[in-house]
Amino acid sequence: MHILPFHGIAEAKENASALQKAFQFYSLLSVSGEDCLPSTLGLQRTQEIMARALGCTGWRDLTRTVSLGRPAAYFDSEDTAELRHTELAAKFLPFLEHEDKDRRIYAALSFSAFGCTPSARKEAISIMKLMPCGTVEQWHQLQMLESGYRHATRYNHGWPAEEAAMFHWQYEKRKATILGISAPPKPRISKGRRKAF
């Protein structure tokens, strides 16, 4: 008998949805089929491998088990979420692909508060929605860019307004490039200062 961290099918679906987003954030790919070629994880595939990692034969088996009203226990009910996520991460390994998948699977489980209480998952989802980027790689690039921008602007309080505006635009332009979105319009500067930029 499987002790699952879901008190209903709706909760199982919510966990799968959040986990899929976390897998995407950490650039984890699905490995399936005879050719074992990695592919993007959709919700249905996430549900399937989630069920198998939890000891079920598949998503249908998991939902049947949950609908029978079997005992359920949240991973963080006894402050054991870290241990449960570590154990579960190992069971996801055969189904996912990334050169750093060992750490990233655990990170995705933690990031989504998988199997945890509704309040913990609600907080995790709120944080995920606030992320300004789609992947952890983008996040690292943004962090480096932000660090450089803060360092440069900290010691340049005497910049002329036009130079400061242009430097900020270059920062926003690089940020847009990282995120794959349109760059903001270039600020207008006086003719005498155009050669500098």
Secondary structure, 3 states (H helix, E strand, C coil): CCCECCCCHHHHHHHHHHHHHHHHHCCCEEECCCCCCEECCCHHHHHHHHHHHCCCCCHHHHHHHHHCCCCECCCCCCCCHHHHHHHHHHHHHHHEECCCHHHHHHHHHHHCCCCCCHHHHHHHHHHHHHCCCCCHHHHHHHHHHHHHHHHHHHCCCCCCHHHHHHHHHHHHHHHHHHHCCCCCCCCCCCHHHHHHC
